[in-house]
Amino acid sequence: MSLFDKFAPLAAAYNRLESTKSNPFNVTFDRVLSPTEAKIGNRLILLLGTNNYLGLTYDSAVIAKSVEAIENFGTGTTGSRIANGSYDGHNQLERGLADFYGRKHAMVFSTGYQANVGILSTLAGKNDHLLLDADCHASIFFGSRLGHAQVTRFRHNDPNDLANRLRRLADTPGDKVIVLEGIYSMLGDTAPLREFAEVKREWGAYLVVDEAHSLGVLGETGRGLAEAEDVETDVDFVVGTFSKSLGGVGGFCVSDIDDFNILRVASRPYMFTASLPPGVIAGVMEALHQVRTRPALRHRLIDNARRFYFGLSELGFSLGPEPSPVVSALMPDPETAFAFWSQLLEAGLYTNVSLPPATPKGLALLRSSVSAAHTPAQIDYALALFADVGRAMNVIPLARVRKAV
Ligand SMILES: Cc1ncc(COP(=O)(O)O)c(C=O)c1O
């Protein structure tokens, strides 16, 4: 018996993939030219799988702020904020996030993953209950399991199922904390947040919404789904990430709850890890400023997302339930997903393969993420490649003609 025997089935599947030369888990970009283009070797690749929703990774002001911070504060903090001190940028970013969301408190974590792990593992104690939407991200499930609360899953986007589960827990002591996402990362669908907010109110629960994919995307000012649905006062904790619309890395949680700051000395994933480097903090601050001052980015993103979603739909692809910057085409099986992905990459288009357990209902998905930085011509080029590969592989009908969007 070896320690690694338990990985044998996974290793066999992975090795089979390696031998086909179409391993999506092993892509290296040799150069990145812009938010939408990169090079693999000498080949120019159109990027359609990067979560760079607003295209801010190459924004000149974001880069300038980041470089300036590196020059003034160095490349890293080399320690945690609790043990080694905060930099002015950490405090400024937290004030900026609190102000953006109109909340009293904000806490920054070193990744979005850690924000969920740090908040959920700490917030809900031994006698409390976490109620998670079944399609929540791995960081939400992992963070919930890491704490001592009772964890219950309810059916995806089903407020009635949540209400039934809360009813069953009504006589059980402890607080009830509901966790949802704004835009779900695999199928790009949004939560019916108004109905969920009603259930939350009825049962006196707390509500956490992870706006990782909806920050900068939804809402009048880009605060996410809760803003778009006008239920922000029902959301007790907003969690989010800097790694998508804000083009950096890191995560956060904002809240109006008075005692919130005690989490700084209670949450191990906040306390026992190095804080974000100054260059990242400064770049994220500038990106947040751009979310606030350039609504046109959001509008362009939505236009591009609709163009791509309805374009694929016209071609005959089966997609997630609604247009959003996450556009996933359903593939009949993982092998087809890998082959489709590989042929697109051969043709110069980078997308993502998403498989169980990351996907809901055991689906095999070819997932794309659209950016405000894509031109309509790039979107149309991607659609043409999807059409060619889809027809050649019999994933879509041969003769369907795409109407103009
Ligand atoms: C809903 C959700 N929450 C959290 C995360 C983790 O964020 P990060 O990758 O910035 O750590 C992700 C990542 O994809 C996500 O989709």
The ligand as an SDF file (V2000), in Angstrom:
LIG
                    3D

 16 16  0  0  0  0  0  0  0  0999 V2000
  -18.0200   31.7390   -6.9880 C   0  0  0  0  0  0  0  0  0  0  0  0
  -16.5510   31.7630   -6.7240 C   0  0  0  0  0  0  0  0  0  0  0  0
  -16.1130   32.1160   -5.5050 N   0  0  0  0  0  0  0  0  0  0  0  0
  -14.7990   32.1570   -5.2240 C   0  0  0  0  0  0  0  0  0  0  0  0
  -13.8510   31.8440   -6.1620 C   0  0  0  0  0  0  0  0  0  0  0  0
  -12.4000   31.8650   -5.8200 C   0  0  0  0  0  0  0  0  0  0  0  0
  -11.8180   33.0160   -6.2720 O   0  0  0  0  0  0  0  0  0  0  0  0
  -10.2480   33.1240   -6.5520 P   0  0  0  0  0  0  0  0  0  0  0  0
   -9.9810   32.2900   -7.7580 O   0  0  0  0  0  0  0  0  0  0  0  0
  -10.0450   34.5650   -6.7840 O   0  0  0  0  0  0  0  0  0  0  0  0
   -9.5400   32.6010   -5.3580 O   0  0  0  0  0  0  0  0  0  0  0  0
  -14.2600   31.4900   -7.4490 C   0  0  0  0  0  0  0  0  0  0  0  0
  -13.2550   31.1740   -8.4780 C   0  0  0  0  0  0  0  0  0  0  0  0
  -13.5080   30.8810   -9.5970 O   0  0  0  0  0  0  0  0  0  0  0  0
  -15.6420   31.4390   -7.7420 C   0  0  0  0  0  0  0  0  0  0  0  0
  -16.0950   31.0830   -8.9520 O   0  0  0  0  0  0  0  0  0  0  0  0
  1  2  1  0
  2  3  1  0
  2 15  2  0
  3  4  2  0
  4  5  1  0
  5  6  1  0
  5 12  2  0
  6  7  1  0
  7  8  1  0
  8  9  2  0
  8 10  1  0
  8 11  1  0
 12 13  1  0
 12 15  1  0
 13 14  2  0
 15 16  1  0
M  END
$$$$
